[in-house]
């Protein structure tokens, strides 16, 4: 199976499995956000999470990213911040970001909710993409 086929299989799994498994839609990006981001950025994305007051830097309001970028959501910048290519001091180092094993090559050991073998890199990219898309959905109108 080539890389494109593997990636398409992953995307199909993210889209179809939750729909088939239950009538309720599962938003993987929202689950990622609530598990990894809301503690600082808040459930609504406004930077008012329970740990926000414990961080020396002001926590970003994720709902105004597009507004602060001339109305264009900075998709690549957000994606690179999540995957560690763009450094954010409050998130920690690139080797050990605040979310630990969530978005690096050790994710295969961390995630036990997927029993079938999968391509780790595609799996991680899918989760980062889902999270970035969810943050896009948080943008203020």
Protein Blocks (a to p, Z undefined) as FASTA:
>chain_A
ZZklmmmmmmmmmmmmmmmmpmbdcdfklmmmmmmmmmmnopnonopafklmmpmbdcdd
fklmmmmngopacfklmmmmmnopaccfknopfklgfklmmmccklmmmpmmbmbgcdfk
lmmmmmmmmmmmmmmmmpcZZ
